[in-house]
Amino acid sequence: MKKVSKSYAGSTHDFRIRKQEKFLPKNSIKYADSGYQGWQKLQSKVVIPYKRYRKKPLTPE
């Protein structure tokens, strides 16, 4: 972990906090959950995992 933001109220959405804080270095890979969808449009190298759907195997992608 390279960066920790200041504390925010529990009702503040994670992605809103991400947009308010300073961006992480462009060359770093950023791992996030589905709450950060749209972050890929603001920065490169953002990895958000795909959900496995019922009765369908998860592919290597």
N, C-alpha and C positions, 0 to 999 in steps of 0.2 A: 504494500500500500504506500503510495507516494504522497497523497493529498487527503486532508481531512478538512471539511468545511466547519464554519462556526455552527452553533446550535440554532435551530429554527423551531417554530411551533409545530406540533404534530399534525396540524391540519394543512400545512404547506406541502404541496406536491413535490416529489423528488426532482422531477424534470424542471420545475420552476426554479428550484434551488440551483440546479446545474447551470441554468442559463444566467443566473445572477452572479455566480461565482466566476473567478478567472478560469479561462480554458486551460486544459492540460496540454503539455507539449505536443506539437503536431506529429512527431515521429513515434509517440508512445501508443501502444495498443490499449484501448479502453474496453473493459468488460462491464456489461450492465444487464439488468433484467428488463422485462418487457415494459416497465414503467418509463423507460427512457426512449421509446420509439419516437423517431423524429430527430434524435441526436445525430444520426448519420448524415443528415442534411447540413448540420452545422460544423461538424468536424469529421476528419477521416479516421480510419482504423478503429471504428466502434464495432464491437462484437456483441450481438444480442442473440442468445440461443433461441432455437425454434422449439415449439412445444410438440411433443409426440401426440398424435391423435389416436383415439381409441381404436384398437384392433389394427393399427398400422405401425410397422416397425419404424424406428428412427433411423434415417439414412446417415452416412458418414459426413455429409455436408453439415 
